[in-house]
Amino acid sequence: MAKQKTDPNYKVIAENRRARFDYAIEEDIECGIVLEGSEVKSLRAGGSNIAESYATVDNGELWLINSYIAPYEQAKVFKHEERRRRKLLVSRKELSNLWNATQRKGMTLVPLVLYFNHKGRAKLKIGIAKGKKLHDKRETQAKRDWSRQKQRLMKDHS
């Protein structure tokens, strides 16, 4: 039997596109996220935003702060707060690495992608990042523009 190329359970919910422009991502880690029932339903409907959010290590736990999950209209009794702190699940070793990166090296934990994996569980990919200066952002933009221009030139000459 042929294996399907696209997994029906895998679905990207929210993506932080600006993160790769504003930060130099050194490493990324997949972690679980603790959600309430109405939050999962809302994510399946596609109402979320992680653009303004960040992650932090606090009292030996990893937290996602300022992420937005839209309220689920059918949940009348068990509604959730839209911008509450959500606990992220990682191993102890990864947690100590994240703590070292943020406290000792001055890195930032930036959410990159919120998605449902192939098992249908909500996962968050966070990046260990260092903030870019303005000249670094200009350099990135110049490289991107040059690669586009190169593609156009190659297309015209062939």
Secondary structure, DSSP 8 states (H G I E B T S, - for coil): ----SS-SS-EEEEE-TTHHHHEEEEEEEEEEE---HHHHHHHHHT-EE-TT-EEEEETTEEEEES-EE---TT-SSS---TT--EEEE--HHHHHHHHHHHHTS--EEEEEEEEE-TTS-EEEEEEEEEE--HHHHHHHHHHHHHHHHHHHHHHHH-
